Amino acid sequence: MDIQARAKQIETARIVRENILADSARPGYHFVIPEDIGMPGDPNCAFYAGGRYHLLYLYECRSDKWRLGHMSSIDMVHWHSHPDALIPDETDMGVFSGGAFIDDDGTVYLTYWSLGFADKGKFGGIRIAYSRDYEHHFDKWEKLPGYAVESTELGITKVGDEYRCSADPSNIWKKDGYYYIESGNLPLLNKFRNDPNAPKKYLGDHVSLYRSKDLRSWEYSGEFYTRSDEWTDQSEDHMCSNFLPIPAGKNTGKLSDKYLELFIAHNRGTQYFIGDYDKANDRFLPFTHGRMNYSAPVHFAPEALLTPDNRQVMWGWIQGERANFMDYYWSGVYSIPRSLWMDSDGSLGQGPIDEIRSLRYLPQEGFAGLSGDSCEIEAEFRSGGGFKLRASADDSEYTLVYYDAEAEELIIDASHSDSVDRYLIDWDHRVEHSPLKLADGETLNLDIFIDHSVIEVFANDRQAACMLVFPHAESKGISLIGDEKPISVRGWEIMPSNMY
């Protein structure tokens, strides 16, 4: 490359960086896909190895197609960029979502959905890649030849008269000398959802389970769990599976004997089951179901890992990009890494990871001096209350975060934050109603994170909600709403941690 061509590249890189930095909506400490098209923006294949946390991310590269990018971190807050882990080649038209697993010998394996070459009658399927590149923190990956499960049409495998799932593989786990993966069912559900005579086993959320002795030859092992009309309906699929032991309590350092199954339905967003793992029969027996979206599928495509101190940490893609996102050099933002655990009553506990506190600076009692577009607010109320955030001086735009004690709901109301027609996805409304029942005498504890276009709130270590909003840059006002005054309020400025 000659000097002029190199100088042009450097100038272009600088211009891109400066344009990104000039966008007042780009989050500073919520993970953002660093370049190209983060649509969809699934977090993928998270694992801990060699002293670092590794997180892969799905994005669409303009020069070819779907890729899995790669970042690493020592604290899940500050990130270092790696070469893309998996890219399209002569064996994959595109590389789609999957999971990660570390074997007993330290080899890291990635599962992924290979999109194949449909125009050539090759529909891809589930594939596996691996790396032993500890020296370079997994810069180099190799794809195992062939398919763990080959598709006969996109995301579907027909064997005789039966249909099985072969899309969005889960993380691998190991038991009694066998390796296991789940496969998601959206393509199979779409094939039958409008068929009045469709077998019930092809409707609603189902997953196919596969097992292998050697990670190369896989056999079908049945459905992993039995869906229930009590929890989901037949329009809901099951994709982006994660299956891991759930910690016993918050920051106890101990795993329970129960398991957490994270997944999405494309029409309802992130959901979960807590249940028993019947290892003798290779079946999951859920006893609790819950959702992380109740009004619109804002929180999406969960990805989780276990930390060395036995916390389960999850990321999710926050949906809600601007309709003209291509004009802004970035898209694809993730929720704050969320710690998940099982409370003593068998329900799900959740809250931001402790490491996010390292970004706090300029602490204050109250919120009057906060910048309003990159801060954290902790507040305690006796029963109900909340805040008006990202408010303009004339109150023409704002977002509300509050607890409705009568309805027993945690609410983010972004209906006045900006114009709905600016959004890529035309949801019916932009108000999230998340159920939260306080016990007698229990106070309300809100932990609110404002990060430019992201509003994310955690309540009482058991409920959370998030929303993307795009107010004008100068709309930074914060004020209390409601008649109840808080018991206490503390605030911090938050330091950006994204690379730019």
N, C-alpha and C positions, 0 to 999 in steps of 0.2 A: 504494500500500500504506500502510495507516495505521500509526501508531507501535506499537500493540499487536501487530499482525501481524508487523512487522519485529522487535520484541523477542522474539517467540516463535521466529522463525527463528534468531535469534542464539543463544538459549538452547538450541535443539535441536542446532545445530551444535556448541556447546560440550559438550553431553552426549555426543554421538557421539564427539568427539575424546577426551574424558576416559575413556570406556569402551574405546576403542581402546588408549589409553596404559596402561590398567589391566590389559590382557591380557598376561600374562607370556610367552605363546607367540608374540606377534607379532614377526617379525624386525625388527631395527633398521637393518641395512645391506644386506640382500638386498632388491632392489626388490619392493615389494608394491603390488598394484593398490589405489589409494587409497580407493575406496568402491564400494558396490554388490556385484554377484555376479561374482567372478572365476572362474567355472566354466563352460566351460573358460577357462583363463587364458593363451591363446597370446600371446607377444610377436610383434609384427608390424611390417612396413614401417619398418625401421630405416634411417636415412640421416644423412649429415653435410652440412650446408649452413649458410652464414651464420655460421660459427664455432661452431656448436653441433651436438651429437649429438641426433638426434630418435629417439624410440622410441614406437611406437603399441602399444596393448594391447587385446586383445579382452575385452569384459565384457558381462554381461547387465544392462541397465538396467531397473529395476522399472517405470518409466513408459512404456516402449515395448518394445524388444527389444534385439537384439545391436547393439553400437556398437564403434567403434574410438576409444578414448581416446588422449590425446596428452601426452607429456612431453618436455622437452628438458634438456640438460645440457652443461656444458663439459668434464666429466671422466668421464662415464659412471658416476659414483658419487653425486653430489648432483643432485636433479632438481627442475625447475620445471614446474608444471602449466599446461596450455593448455586452451582449450575443446575438447570432443570433435571429432576431425577429421571422422569420417563417422558419420552417424546415419540410422536408418530414416526414410523419407518415402514419398511416393506412388509412388516408383519402386523401393523396396526394402522388403521385409518385415523384413529383417535384414541386417546388414553383417558378413561373416565374413572369415576370414584371407586375407592376400595379402602383397605385397612392395612395395618402393620402388625408384625409379630417377630419376636426375638427367640431363636431356638436355643437349645441347651449349649451349643458350641459357639454361641455369640453371633451367628449369621442372622442378619435382618432380612426378613421376607416382606414384600409388599404384594397384596392382592389388588387387582384392578379389573375394570370392565373394558375389554378390548372391543372397539366398535367394528372391527373387521372391514370388509370391502363389499358392501351390499350389492353394488353394481356388477360385481363378479360372482355373485352367489355365495359369498363368504360373509357370514353374519357375526363373526367374532365369538365372544363368550368371556368366560372368567379366565384370567391368566395370572401368573405369578412372576415377580422379579426378585432379585436378591442382591445383597452387598455384604462384603467382609472388609470394606474399605475404612477401617477404623483410623488409619493413619491420616486420611484426608477428610475425616468426619463424613464419610458416605457420599463423596462426590461422584463415585462411579457405581453404576448399577447395571446388571445384566438380566435379560429376560429369559426365563426358562422356555425351551421350545414347546410349541403346541399349547393346548388348552387344558386347564383343570376341568372345565365343563365347556363344551363347544355348543354354540347356539345353532339351531336350525332355522330360526328367524330372529330378528333383533330382540335380545333379552329373553328368549324363550327356547327351550329344548324339548323337542317332541321325541318320546321313546314309545314305540308302538302306538297305542291309542291315548297315552297319557302325556300331559304337558307338565314341564317342570320349569323352574325359574333359573335364569342364568344372567343376572344383571346385578350391578352394585354389590359386589361381595363384601362381607364383613371382615373384620380382623380374624386372623387364625387363632385358634387355641388348641391346646394339646391335652389329651387324656388317655391313659392306659396304652401308650404307644401309637395312638392315632392322632392325626391332625384333622381339625374340623373348620368348616366355613359355612356361613349362611348366604343365601342369595335372595335379593329383593324381587318383588313381583309386579311392579307397575306395568311393564309391557304385557304380562299375562292377564292382569286385571283389565287393561284396556282392550285386549282381544275379545273379552267376554262380557264387559260391563253392560252393554246394550242388548245382549242376547237373553230374551225371556226364558229360554230353556237351558241356560248355562248351569253347569253343575255348581253347587254352592262352594265347593272347594277351590274354585277359581275366582270367587268374589271376595271382596274385603281384604284385610291384611293377612297375608300368608307368607311364609318363607320356606324355601327348600334347604334342607341340611345335607351336606356332603362330607365324606371323610376319606382319609388317605393314610397309607403307611409310609409313603416316601415323598409326598408333596408333588408327585408327578402323575400318578394314576389315582383317580378319585372315583368313588362310588356314591350313589344316591342313598341317603339314610332316612328319608321320610320328611314329613313336616316337623318343624322344630317345636311348635306349640299349637294349641287349638285356640282359634280366635273366638271371641265372645261378643254377642250383640249387646251385652251389658256395657261394654267399653267403647266399641267402635261400630261404625255402620259399613255396609257393603260397598260404599263409594270410596272408602279409604284404603290406600295401598300401604305397603311396608317396604321402605327403601333406606339406604344409608345406615345399615345396622351396625351397632357396636355392642359386644357382649363381654362384660367384665365383672369380676367380683365387686361388690359394693362395700365401701368402708363402713365399719361399725361405729357410727357417731362422728362428730366433727373433730378433725385433727387428733384422733386417738392413736394413730399409727397402726391400727389393727383393721384387717379385713374381716367382714362378717362371712357367714357361710351362705349368704344369699347373693343373687346376681342381679345386675341392672342391664336391661335391654333398652338401648336408645335407638330411635328410628324416626323417620318422617312419614307422614302421609302428605302427598303433594297438595292436597286441598285443605289440609288442616295444620301442617307444620310439624314441629318437633313434638314427639310423644315418648313415653317410657313405660316399661313394665318392671316391677320388682317381683322376684319369685325364686323358687327353688329349682336347682338343676338336678334332675333325676339322671344321674350319671350311669346307672345300670341300664336304662332304656334310651339314653341319648335324647331326652326330652326336657324342655323348659316348662315349668308349671307356675305361671304368674299368679300372684294373689293381689297385686295392686297395679292400677293403671293411672296414669296422669298425663297432663298436657303442659306444654310450655307456650302455647298460643290458645286463645279462646275466642278471638274476634277475627283475626286475619293471620295468615301463616307468615308472620314476620320473622320469627326465629326458625332457622331452617338448617338441614344437613348437619346434624351433630357429629362431632368427632371427639373421641376421648382416649385418655391413656391413664396408666397408673404411675404415680411418682415413686421415687425411692422410699419415701416415708409413708407409702400406702394411702395417698389421697387419690381419688379419681377426679380428673380435671377434664372439662369439656369446653370445646369451642363450637360456635354455631354461626352460620352466615346470616347476617341481618338483611332481609329483603326490603326493597323499597327505593331502589335507585331512581334518579331523575330520568325522565323520558329521553332527554338529550344527553345522557351520560357520556357518550362518545366525544362530546365537545370539551370534556374536562380532564382528559388524560388519565383518569383512574376510575375504577369501580371495584366492588367486592370488599366489604368490610365485615369483620368478625366481632362477635360479642366478647366482652371481657372474659378471660379464662375463668370458668365457673367450677368451684369445688362442689362435688356431689357426695352425699352420704346418706345412710339410713338412720333415721331417728329411732328411738326406743319403741315407738308405736308402729313401726314398720313403714312409715311414710318417708317421702324424699325430703332431705334437707339440702339447701343450696345457698351459696354465697360467693362473692368474689374471692379469688385466691389472695392470700396474705401478701404475696409479692407485689401486688399492684400498689400497696401502701408506700413502696419505695419511691414512687413518683410524686408524693405529696411535698409541697413546700409552702412557705408563708401561711402557717396555720392561724386561724382566728376564731374567736367566739362570735357566732353569728355568721351572716353572709353578706353584709352591706358592702364590704370591700372586695368581693370576688369579681373576677373578670367577667363571668357569666357565659363564656363559651369554652372554657377548659378548666373544670373545677370539680370538686366533690363536696357534697353536703350530707352530713349525718344529723338526723333530727329524731327526737323522741316526743311522742304525743300521748296523752292519756287515753284517747280513744280514736279520734279521727282528725285529719288535717292534711295539709300539703302545700304545694308551691306552684306559682306561676313562673315559668322559665322561658328563656330566649324571647323575652317580651320586647316589643318596640316601644319607643317613648310615647307614642299615641295610642298604645294598646290595640293596634290594628292586627297584630300577629303575636301569638304566644302559644306555648304548650303547657298543659296542666298535668301535674303528677300529684295524686292525692289518694286517700283511703276513704271510701264511703262506708261508714260504720253500719248504716242501716241495711245497705245491700250486701255488706261483707265482701267488698271488692277492692282490690288495688287497681287504680285506673291511670292510664296514660291517655290524655285527650289531645291529639294533634290536629283536630279538625279546624283549628284557627291558626295553625302554624304557617300555612302557605296555601297555594292553590292546588287542589287535587289533580288538576289536569297536567301538572308538571311531573307526574309520576309514571314510571314505566308500567306498573301493574295497577289497574283500575279497580281497587278494592271498593266495596260499597261505603265504607267509612274508615276513618283513621282513629278509632278509639278502641283501646285494648282494655277489656274487663277481665281481670284475673281473680279468681276466688281466693279469699283469705279470711278465715274465721279466727278471731282472737279469743283466747280463753278468758274466763272471768278474772278480772284484775290485771290482765296482761296489757302492757302498754304497746303502742305502735312504734316500731323502730324502722326508719327509712334510711337507706344508704343510696344516694342519687349521684350518678356520674353524668356530667355534661361534657361532650367532646365534639364541639362544632356541630356536625349534623346528627350526632348520636345522643339520644337520651336513654339511659339504662338505669333501672331502679331495682333494688333488692329490699325485701321486707321480712323482718323477723326470722331470718335464716331459713325460710321455707317457701317464699314466693319471689318471682322475678319477672320483669317485663322490659321490653326495649322497643324503640321506634327510631326510624330515620326521619329527620325533619330538615327543611331547607329554608330557614328564615333569611332575611337580609343580614349582611355581616354586622351591621350596627345594632341589631336586636339582641341585646345581652342582659336585659333586665331580669332580676330575681325578686320575688316578693311572696309573702305568705298569702294563702287563701283560706277562707272559712273563718268561723268565729272562735275556734279553739286555739289558744296560744300554745306553742310547744313548751315542753319541760326543759329542753335543751336543744341548741343548734350549734354545730361546729362546721367549719369550712376550711378547704385547702385549695390553693392553686394546684394544678396537675401538670407536670412536665411532659412534653411530647416525647415519645419513645420510638416512633417510626423513623426509618432511615431518612426520609424527607417528606 
